[in-house]
Amino acid sequence: MRGLDYYQRTVFEVVATGLGAQNALLGGGRYDGLVEELGGPSIPGFGFAAGMERLVLVMGENARQGAETDLLLIGLGEAGFRASLGMARTLRASGLRVAMPLAERPMGAQLKRAERLGARFALFVGATELERGRYGLKNLASGEQIEVDAAGIDAVVRKERTGHGR
């Protein structure tokens, strides 16, 4: 991490216990005048720096384990891919751990990603599903697939998460 000597006025530093003398995780603040001091125009600035290795050390075992994924959205075609972005936001707001497609990809590639993530469910989102308002929800452990509406997604996944669906 960089020193805080060129910051001024509002300055912050986040430190952790248990790291010894080098306990700063991140720090930053305003650096009005720094650009001018380096030969540029007089403009205000703000910045920060983080020590990634220190953050990982503080996170400990949690940094090495992947977070459990409740549901992976499988975007089918452009319409499904685009719709999955908003659906992911809505489902996350309800408390589900949701992964979404990072790019338009074939369904098989997306299902392989679901396996790598350890997702418990896959939700198929395509133009047909969007038009009907009903989606295929597949339990990836059992292989069972059901059809649900948007309101039912959260209930089915949450029921399985708490163990009441077994």
Secondary structure as GFF3:
##gff-version 3
##sequence-region A 1 166
A	DSSP	beta_strand	8	15	.	.	.	ID=ss1
A	DSSP	beta_strand	24	30	.	.	.	ID=ss2
A	DSSP	alpha_helix	34	37	.	.	.	ID=ss3
A	DSSP	beta_strand	46	50	.	.	.	ID=ss4
A	DSSP	alpha_helix	52	59	.	.	.	ID=ss5
A	DSSP	alpha_helix	61	64	.	.	.	ID=ss6
A	DSSP	beta_strand	71	75	.	.	.	ID=ss7
A	DSSP	alpha_helix	77	93	.	.	.	ID=ss8
A	DSSP	beta_strand	98	99	.	.	.	ID=ss9
A	DSSP	alpha_helix	107	117	.	.	.	ID=ss10
A	DSSP	beta_strand	121	125	.	.	.	ID=ss11
A	DSSP	alpha_helix	127	132	.	.	.	ID=ss12
A	DSSP	beta_strand	134	139	.	.	.	ID=ss13
A	DSSP	beta_strand	145	149	.	.	.	ID=ss14
A	DSSP	alpha_helix	150	161	.	.	.	ID=ss15
###
